Amino acid sequence: MNRKQRATWLLGRLPELYPDAHCALLFRSPWELLVATVLSAQCTDKRVNLVTPVLFDRLPSVESFAAVSQEELESLIHSTGFFRNKAKNLRACAVALLRDYGGEVPKELSALESLPGVGRKTANVILGNAFGINAGMVVDTHIGRLSRRLGLSGHNDPKKVEADLIKLFPRDSWKDLSHWLISHGRAVCAARKPACVSCPLASHCPSA
């Protein structure tokens, strides 16, 4: 079975296994998703979801993030780790949105990537989950790991993994595919000890 055939098989099997897969970060607006995604770097989604309700209650708008002090924002997001850099980027991002985009999160990949603290992965998360736009594939640690184990990509660089995946899967599946793969990575194909014996994808996985 070649890569394209395996990708086609996975596209049929993964939604059967994870029909309820969705973005694990809680948000009510594109800005809240942007903030949550920035905070999720080197931090669990569960931890971020504990922090953001208090954070957004104190800072309910882009304007409030632009006006808050570095020290106060650091204290609000401290438990997510790397809080100094995250606070600096979020404040700068809010200022940039107010200056360049009327306080609204843009819907273009290049515009999002130009914002402080927003890389390609974060931009793809926002476009797919806040706007329903499949501009690219999210490649986090789970998706990178599974792409290599499932023989979908031989690369470690997230941009190269993304390039391989978007060639194999139809555009309208990209957002859902990221959620399916992340769900499988968390439930079965863990980094240190994958449960290959009980894996429902083992029959078509070259690493099993």
C-alpha positions in Angstrom: 0.0 0.0 0.0 1.5 3.4 -1.0 1.0 6.7 0.8 -2.0 7.8 -1.2 -3.8 4.6 -0.7 -3.1 4.7 3.0 -4.3 8.3 3.2 -7.5 7.3 1.5 -8.0 4.4 3.9 -7.4 6.7 6.9 -9.8 9.2 5.6 -12.5 6.6 5.9 -11.4 5.0 9.1 -10.5 8.0 11.4 -13.9 9.6 11.4 -15.4 6.3 12.4 -13.1 6.1 15.3 -13.3 9.7 16.4 -16.7 11.1 15.3 -16.8 13.7 18.0 -13.2 15.0 17.6 -13.0 18.8 17.8 -10.8 21.6 18.9 -10.0 21.0 22.6 -9.5 24.7 23.3 -12.5 26.6 24.6 -13.3 29.9 22.9 -16.1 32.2 22.0 -14.5 34.3 19.3 -11.5 34.3 16.9 -9.5 36.5 19.3 -10.2 34.1 22.2 -9.0 31.2 20.1 -5.9 33.1 19.1 -5.1 33.8 22.8 -5.8 30.2 23.8 -3.6 28.8 21.0 -0.7 31.1 21.9 -1.0 29.9 25.5 -1.1 26.3 24.5 2.5 26.3 23.4 4.4 23.9 25.7 1.3 23.6 27.8 -1.7 21.2 27.9 -5.1 22.3 26.5 -6.6 21.3 29.8 -4.4 23.7 31.7 -5.2 26.5 29.1 -8.9 25.9 29.5 -8.5 26.4 33.3 -6.7 29.7 32.8 -8.8 31.3 30.0 -12.1 31.8 31.8 -10.5 33.9 34.5 -8.3 35.6 31.9 -11.2 36.6 29.6 -13.3 37.7 32.6 -10.6 40.1 33.5 -9.6 41.0 29.9 -12.8 40.7 27.8 -11.6 42.4 24.6 -8.6 43.0 22.3 -8.5 46.6 23.7 -8.1 45.3 27.3 -5.2 43.1 26.2 -3.5 46.1 24.6 -4.0 48.2 27.7 -3.0 45.6 30.4 0.4 45.8 32.0 3.0 43.2 31.3 3.1 42.3 35.0 -0.6 41.7 35.3 -0.9 39.6 32.2 2.0 37.5 33.3 0.3 36.8 36.6 -2.9 35.8 34.9 -1.2 33.3 32.5 1.7 32.3 34.8 0.6 28.6 35.1 0.8 28.1 31.3 4.6 28.4 31.3 6.8 30.7 29.3 4.5 33.4 30.6 6.8 36.4 30.0 7.2 35.7 26.3 3.5 34.8 25.9 2.4 38.0 27.7 4.7 40.1 25.6 3.4 38.6 22.4 -0.2 38.8 23.3 0.0 42.5 24.2 1.9 43.2 21.0 -0.6 41.2 19.0 -3.5 43.1 20.5 -1.8 46.4 19.6 -1.1 45.2 16.1 -4.8 44.1 15.6 -6.1 47.5 16.8 -3.6 49.4 14.6 -3.8 47.4 11.4 -7.1 45.4 11.4 -9.6 47.5 13.4 -9.3 45.1 16.3 -10.5 42.1 14.3 -8.6 38.9 13.7 -7.8 38.7 10.0 -8.9 35.7 7.9 -5.7 35.5 5.7 -2.8 33.2 6.5 -0.1 35.8 5.7 -1.8 38.4 7.8 -2.1 36.1 10.7 1.5 35.0 10.4 2.6 38.6 10.6 1.2 39.1 14.1 3.5 38.8 17.1 3.5 35.3 18.6 1.4 33.8 15.7 3.2 31.2 13.7 1.9 29.0 10.9 0.4 26.4 13.2 -1.5 28.9 15.3 -2.7 30.6 12.1 -4.0 27.3 10.7 -5.8 26.6 14.0 -7.5 29.9 13.9 -8.5 29.8 10.2 -9.8 26.2 10.4 -11.6 26.4 13.8 -12.8 30.0 14.0 -13.5 30.7 10.3 -13.9 27.3 8.7 -11.1 28.1 6.2 -8.8 25.2 5.2 -5.7 27.2 4.2 -3.3 24.6 5.5 -2.8 21.7 7.9 -2.1 22.1 11.6 1.0 20.1 12.5 1.6 19.8 16.2 3.7 17.2 18.0 1.0 14.6 17.8 0.3 15.1 14.1 4.0 15.2 13.3 4.6 11.9 15.2 1.6 10.1 13.7 2.5 11.3 10.2 5.9 9.6 10.5 4.6 6.5 12.1 1.8 6.0 9.6 4.2 6.5 6.7 2.6 9.7 5.5 5.7 11.8 5.8 9.4 11.2 6.4 10.1 14.6 7.7 10.6 16.2 11.1 10.1 19.8 10.0 6.4 20.8 10.6 6.3 22.7 7.3 7.6 19.8 5.3 5.1 17.4 7.1 2.3 19.8 6.3 3.4 19.9 2.6 3.2 16.1 2.5 -0.2 15.9 4.2 -1.9 18.5 2.0 -0.8 16.5 -1.1 -2.4 13.4 0.3 -5.7 14.6 1.7 -8.4 16.7 0.1 -8.6 20.3 1.3 -12.1 20.0 2.9 -10.7 17.4 5.3 -7.7 19.3 6.6 -9.3 20.8 9.8 -11.1 17.5 10.8 -8.0 15.4 9.9 -5.9 17.4 12.4 -8.5 16.7 15.2 -8.7 13.0 14.3 -5.0 12.5 14.3 -4.6 14.4 17.6 -7.3 12.3 19.1 -5.6 9.1 18.0 -2.2 10.4 19.3 -3.7 11.1 22.7 -5.8 7.9 23.0 -3.6 5.3 21.4 -0.4 6.4 19.6 1.4 8.0 22.5 4.9 9.3 22.1 6.7 7.0 24.6 4.5 3.9 24.5 2.2 3.5 21.5 -0.5 0.8 22.1 0.2 -0.9 18.8 -1.4 -4.3 19.9 -4.8 -2.7 20.4 -4.5 0.0 17.7 -7.4 0.0 15.2 -5.1 1.4 12.5 -2.3 -1.3 13.0 -3.3 -3.3 9.9 -2.3 -0.4 7.7 0.5 1.2 9.8 4.1 0.5 8.8 5.3 1.1 12.3 3.0 -1.4 14.1 
